[in-house]
């Protein structure tokens, strides 16, 4: 006679097999297939990426869960390449997550928060992410407007100094004014200052998150993260909806910031800061890395100062960052377009200025922001006269004085 326990186990086994069958059917849609796999494994997962490079998502599920009728003909080759033992361990690790996957609920959750799930087949997929190879994300969740125009990462410590916050804010504002997309991690400290700086000039900024996008984290920065979504920016995550942030997910997230960006700038980092992991990964990917120098007697700056000692670019202005990228990555990131745009704006917007006024206006750097001292140095006009000319330009609507006493070119007479 069959016991209740045996009946229960048989029912569970039948339900488990049916769930696998349903997931395989659902995964015949390529996007849903990637979404299912992204919910099954903790990223990054090189083995699954290798599997998905060879066969479709539905075939990969059939291989792992040994659904004989759906296994591809080249299964022996796959097992030899990837290792039958590794595939078996993968199968065992996925059993606990199979029951939790609800494809319909995932799709509804996307709609409820106006998010999208993108994969490498999508036009909006950031191609530079693929430089991670087998550590690339299976897919990513996006809330907001994704842009990869001149992406520059500004990262640093959460518990940072006021100096670092000010520098991160100013660098981000100047770079965003020049057309760059500011990339960071949506956390306290340097990250938040960088996002805020970009938003302050109406620029684009992207935050890579370490948890599902259905919850803002940290909650204290929910307002900032909403501003990013509403302000031509986006929140990105490789972590599924419903999953919470965890320490290892922050570490894994750092590789995405490095890969997505044309360059990484560390504003302030202690010897054990996670920002250094982002910088190291950027260097491994062949991306330029810069660091802002800090006081030699400050523990908060040990990591960033060490980066400079070990051949990172010393960064003291937005111009330094743009020059670093143009020098090292010029074949991929051309700034000629920005130069052309700003020269055209200058010609169209400043008709009627006298020679000295035009010279000062044209001396503004690519970032569009400069100090009186810098403009005097570039133009050869004395400090007092530059100050008078700037007052005239400000009254004419050509420039705007910033809170820190510098001047920002507006581009056209407003």
N, C-alpha and C positions, 0 to 999 in steps of 0.2 A: 504494500500500500504506500502511495506517495505522500510524504509529509507536507505540511503547509510551507515549511522552509524550502523544500525542494521546488514546490510550485511557484513560490515567490522568486526563487533564483531563476527558474525557467522563464518566468514572465519578464524579469529584468533583462535576461539574455535576449529574449525576442524583441523587447523594446530597443535595446542597444543596437541590434542588427538593423532594425527598421530605421533608427535614427541615422545610422551610417548610410543606408540606402537612400534616404531622403536628402542627406547632405550631398551625396554624389550627384544626384539628379539636379539639385539646386546649383551645384558648382559648374554645371555645363554652360551656364552664363558666365563668361570670363570674369566680369567684375565681381559678381557674387562669389565666384570661386576664390578669388584673391581675398575677398572680405572674410570668407570662412577660414581660410588659412591664417589670416592675420589675427583671428580670434582664437586660433588653436595653439599658437606658439608664442613664447616670450621672445621679443626681438633683442638683438639680431639672431637669426638662425641660418647659418651658412648651409646646413644640410638641406633644409627645405628650399632655399633659393636654388641650390644645385638641382634639386628634383624638378622645380618649376621651370627651370631653363630647358629641361629635356622633354617634359611632357606637360599636358594640360592639368589644371587644378583637379578636375574630376578623375583623371587617370592617376594623379598623385595620391588622391584619397584611396582609390582602388588598390594601388600598390601597397600602401602602408597598412591598410586594413584587410588585405588579401581577399578582395572580392574577385574571384577567379574569372567571371564572365566579362569583366571590364579591364583586366590587366593588359597593358600594351604588349605587342610582340617582342619588343626589345627589353623585356624585364630582366633577362639574364645579364645583358650588358649593363643595365642600370645597377643591378645588385653588385656586379663586379666592380663598377666604378665607385659607387657610394658605400658599399659594404652592407651585406645582408644583416649583420649584427647591429650596425648603426640604425638601419631602417626598423629593426625589431624594437630597439630601445626607444626610437621615436614613437612607434605605435603604443608602447606601454605608457609613455609620458603623456600621451594625448587622451587616454581613456577617461580621465577625470574631467576633461573639458568638453568632451563630446556632448554630454547631456545638457550642458549649460548653454549651448549655442542655439539661439532662436533667430533665424534669418529674418523673418517677418518683423520681429520686434526691433532688430537692428536697423532695418530700412525705415521703419516708422520713427525711430529715435533720430535718425539723420534728418528727416523732414521736420520733426518737432523743433529742432534747434537750427534749422536752415543751414545744415552742414552738407558736405559732399565727401564721398570716399573716392580717391583718385589712385590710379595705378600707372605704371610706366607706359601703358598703351595710350594714355590720355595726352592731348595736346598741351594741357596745363602742367604736366609733370615736369618738375625741375630737373633737367638733364644732368646737371652736375652731381646730383645725388647718386647717379649710377656709378660714379668713380669709386664708390664704396665696394663695388663688386659683390662678392658673396655676402657682405654685411649690409647690403642695401635693404631698405624697408620693403616688405611685400606690397604695401600700399600705405596711404596716409589719409587721415581725416583732416578736413579743412573747414574752418569757419571764417568767412570774410572773403576778401578779394586777394587772390594769390598773385604776387608779382615777383619776378626774379631779375628786375632791371637793376644792374649794378649792385648786387647784394654784398653788403659789407657787415661782418659780425663785429659787434662791440660787446665784450664780455668782461667779467671781473667778479670781485667778491660780493657776497650778499651783505656782510657786515663791513661796509667800506667807509672810508673817510668822506667828509664833506667835499674835500678837494677832488676825490675820484668821482663823486656824483656830479660836480660842476663840470669837470672835464668830459665825462661821458655825455652829459646833456649837450654841451656846446659842440663837441665833435659830431654827434648825431644830427643836430640841427643844421650844421654847416653842410654835412654830406648829403642830407636829405634835400636841402635847398639846391644842391647841385644835381639832383636826380637820382641819387643812390637809394637803395632799399636797405633800411637798417634792420639787421637780424640779431636777435638775442634770445634769452631763455625765459622771459616773462616773470622773473623772480625779483626779490627785493634788491636794493643796492644798485650796482652798476647797470644791471639789466633794465630795471625800471626807469632809471635816469635816461638810458639810451632810447627806450621806447618813447618816453615823454618828450625828449628833445626832438625826435622826428615828428611827432604829432604837433609840436608847437609851431612848426612852419608848414603844416599841412602836407607833410611828407608821408612816404610809405614806410611801414615797419611790419616785421613778421616775428612772432614769438613761437618758438618750438616748446611744446609743453610735454611734461613727463607723465601725464595721465589722460584719461578720456576727456573729450571736449564737452561733455554734458555737464561738467562741473568746473567752475573757475577755481584755480589754485595758484597761490594761496588766496583764501577768501578775502583777505584785506586788500588785495589788488584786483578784485573783481571789476571795480570801476574802470581801472586802466585797461584791463583786457577787453571790456566792452567798447571802450574808446578805440582800441586797435581795430576791432571788427567793424565799427561804424565809420572809421576814418581811412578808408582805402588801404587797410592792412588786413592781416589774417593771423589766426591761431592755427598752428599745424601740430599734428601728433601722429605717431605710428602706433599709439596705444589705443585699443578699442574703446568705444563708448561703454561706460559703466565700470571701467577699470580705474583704480585709484593710483595716484603717484606713489612711487617707492624709490628708495635710495638707488637701487641698481638701474632703475629706469631713468633717473637723472643722468647717471654716468653714460648710459647708452644713448640718451638724447644728445649729448655733447657732440657725438660723431656727425649727427645730422646738421647741426649748426656749422661745423667745420666744412662739411662737404657742400652744403647749399651755397656757401659764401665765396666770393672772389678773393677775399682776404679776411683775416681775423686780427683784431686789435684787442690786446689785453690792457685794460686801463689800470687796474690795481689787483694784485693777487698775492696772497701769502704763500709760503712754501708748499702748503698742502691744498691749495685752492683747486676746485674743479675746473676753473677757467684754464688752468695749465694743461689739463687733459684735452680740452678743446684745441688749444694751441698746438700740442703735440700731434694730434690727429690731422690738423691742417697742414703741418709740416710734412707728415707722411704722405699726404695727398698732393704735395707739390704746390700748395697754396702759400702765398706770402703771409708772413706773420710779423706784426709790429707790437710794441709795448710802450706804454707811457711811463717814463721814469718817475720814481717816487723817492722820498727821503731815505737815505742810506741807513738811518737808525730806526726805521719803522718796520715792524714785523709784517705790516699789511702790504709792504712793497717788495718783500724778499723775492717772491716768485717772479714778478714782472721785471725787476732789476736783473735777475738771473737770466731771463730770456734775452735781454739786451746784451748781456755779457756773452751769451751763446749764439750771437749772430742774428737775433731778431732785429728788425728795423726800429730805430729810436723814433718815436712819434711825439711830436710837439704841436702838430696842427693838422687840420683836415687836408691841407695841401700835401703834407708828408704822406698821408695814406693814399691819396690819389696818385701821387708820383710812384709810390711803392708798387701799386697795382699796374700802372702803365708800364713800368720798367720790367716787372717780372711776368706779368700776364697779358702784355699788350696784344698778343696774337688772339686772345679770347675776349678781352674787354677793352674796346677802343673808346677813348674819351674825345675823339675828334668831333663826335656828334654834339657833345656838350659845349665844346669850344665854339662850334659853328652856331649853335643856338644862341649862346650868350653874345657873340659878336653881332649876329643879326639883330638881336634885341637892342644892343647898344646903338647900332646904326639907326634903327627905326625909332627908338624911344628918346634919343637925345638931340634931335635936330634943334638948332637954336642955341646950344651951349657954346660958350666961347672956347678958345683953344685950351686954356688951363683947366676949365671945368671938364671938358671932354677928356683931357689927359688923366685927371683924377678918377673920373667915372670908369674909364677903360682899364685903369690900374687895379680894379677890384679883382681878386683871384677867382679861380674856378668855383670855389665854395660860395662866392657872392658876399662874403663877410670879411671885413678888414678893420684894422685899427688905424688911428691917425699916424702913428709912428711908421707902420708898414707902408702906408700910402705915400708918406713923405720920402721914405727910402726908395721906393720903386720909381716915383715920378721925378725925384730930384728937386721938388718944390719944398720950400721950408715949412716947418711944422705949423707956424702961425697961419700962413697962407692956406695950407691944406684945411685947417680947421674952419677958416672963413668959407672956403669953397664947399666944404661938406654942409655947412649951415644953409648955403644957397641951394644945394642939391636937395637937402631935406625939405626945405620950404616948397621946392618945385615938385615934390613927390617922387623924385628919382631914387632916393635912398631912405632908409629908416634907421633911427638910432636904437640899438638893442639895449636891454637892461644892464648889460655888463660894460656899457660905454663904447662898444664898437659900432660899426655901421654895416647895414645890410643893403645890398643893391636890390631894387625892386624890379628892375628889368624894363619897365615901361612907366610912363607918366600916368599916375593914377589921380 
